[in-house]
């Protein structure tokens, strides 16, 4: 795969390289990659996330399986009483106001049983690293056990706890995603942004 030389490569960190087979494009957003993979024509494309970009133009890439763009991941913070769970839920909402999450996410306060509650944060699986960093940087902590990942989301949906409260969080992005014809018209470009 031949990649173009980039001006200001640091601007591309966190974006994606899409390998179309006969050429590659640098600088796609996660939403753009998901749309390309959903199309019949580009469903076999290979995707790489730009982990780091160096001033000399080198990039550290990480392969991302196409399935990751179809999955949800999540983090679940458990407690054994409702007041604690509600406080955890409220503090997570306050964190989102103080520093917006890196992507869209839904936050739910759920009750499994009389003594089992959870604050669930569910988001696109390909953004797992960014959401983890956001929670760490925001110093979000709870007293009870926690778990996360794609499997945790699947169990949560399967268990069907009672949803007591829910919020939709909207992430910040410096990059606007293109869709439809606008996206398809640009795929021949080696540098997307």
N, C-alpha and C positions, 0 to 999 in steps of 0.2 A: 504494500500500500504506500503510495507516494503522497506525501503531504506538502502543501505549499509553505513557503516561508511567510511568517506572520509578522506584521508590524504590531508592536505592543502585545506580545503573546500573553501577558498577564490578564488581559481582558477576556481571554478564552477559558480561563480556569473555571471549572464547574459546568461548562458546556460540553457538547458531544461531537464526536467525529462519526460520520455515517459513511460506511464503505458500501458503495453501490455495486461493487464488483469490477466495473470498468473504470471507475474513478471514485474519489472520496471527497466529501465536503466537510469543512471544519467550521464549527460555531453554531450547531443546531441546539435548540432548547429541548428539554425533556418532552414538552407537549408536541413539538414538531416531530421528534423521533417517534413518539407513540403514533402520530397520524401516519407517518411514512410506513411504519411496520403494520398498521391496520390495512394499508392498501394492498390489493392483489399484486400489483407490479413490484413493490419493494419489500414485501414481507420476508424475503430471504436476506435482507441487508444485515451487515454486521455493525455493531454499535460499540463505541469506546467512549468512556467518560474521561475528560481531561482533568486529571487529578492535580497536576502542577504544570505550570508553564514557566520556563526560564528565560531570562533576558536575551540569551543567545539564540532563542527560537526553538530549543528542544522542548519536548512535552513528555510528561509521564502520563501514559494512558492506562486505563483499566477496562478490560472487556466487560460488557454488560449483556447478560442474556436477554433476548427479545422478550421473554416471558415476564421479566421484571416490570415492563411497561404496561402490563395487564393486571398486575397484582396490587393489593393494598398491604401495607405493613402497619404496625401499630405498637404503642407502648401502653401498658396497663399498670396502674398504680392501685393497689388493693388496700382496703382498711376493713376493720371489723365493726365500725359504727358509722352511722349516717352523718353526725356532725363533723367528724374528721374528714370523711369523703367530700362533704360539701365544701369544707375549707380548702382541700386540695383542688377541687374543681374551680373554686373562686380564684385561688392563687394562680392557676394556670391561665385563666381568662385575663387576669391582671398582667401576667407576663406577656401575653399576646398584644395587649394595649401598649405596654412599655416598649417592646421590641417585637415587631411582627414576625411570624414564623417564616421560614424560607419557602413555603409552598402552602397551597390550600390544605386544610385538615379539618376533620370534624372532631369535636370533643364532646364526650358523653359522660354523664354521671349515671351509673347503672347499679341496680340492686339484684344480686343473685339469690340471696337468702336473708333471713332476719339479721344475721351477723356477717354478711359478706357483701361489700360494696367495691366498686371499681370506678376510677376515672380513666376513660379510654381516650387515646389520641390516635386517630386513624388517618392515614395519608398515603399518597402514591409510593409504592415500594422503592422506586428508583431514587427517592429523596431521603432514604433512611439515614445516611450519614449526616446530611444537613440538619435534619430534625433533631438527631441526637446532640449535635453540636449546639443547636439553639437552646435545648433544655439545659445543657451543661453551662453554657455561657450565661444563661438566665438564672443559674443557681437554683433550679427547680428541684426540690427535695420533698420526699414524703417519708412517713415513719414506717409504713408497712412494706410488704414485699412488692416486687415489680417484675414484669416480664415483657418481652417484646418480640417482634418479628412477624413474618407472614403467617406462621402456624398459630400464633397467639390470636391473630385476627380471625382466622378460620374457626378456632375453638369458641371465640366470643360470639360469632354469628350462630354457630351451632347450638350453643348453650341458651341463646335467646333471653338474656337477663332483662328485667324491666328497666326501661330507660326513664329516669326521673327528670333529667334535664339534658339539653343538647345545645351546642353552639357551633356555628360554622366559622372557621378562621380563614382569612384570605392572606396569602403570602405576599411578600414583597419580591419584586423581580425588576432588575434594571433592564431586562431584555424582554421586549414584546414578542410573543410567538405569532408566527404567520400561520394561516390555515388555507385549506382549499387550493384554488388556482394560484394564489400568491405564493404559497409554499412550493407547489409543483413547478412553477415558472422559474424558480431559483435553484433547483437541484443541480443544474449543470455547473454552477459556480463552485470553485474550489474553496473560497472563503465566503462564508455566509453573512458575516457582520463586519 
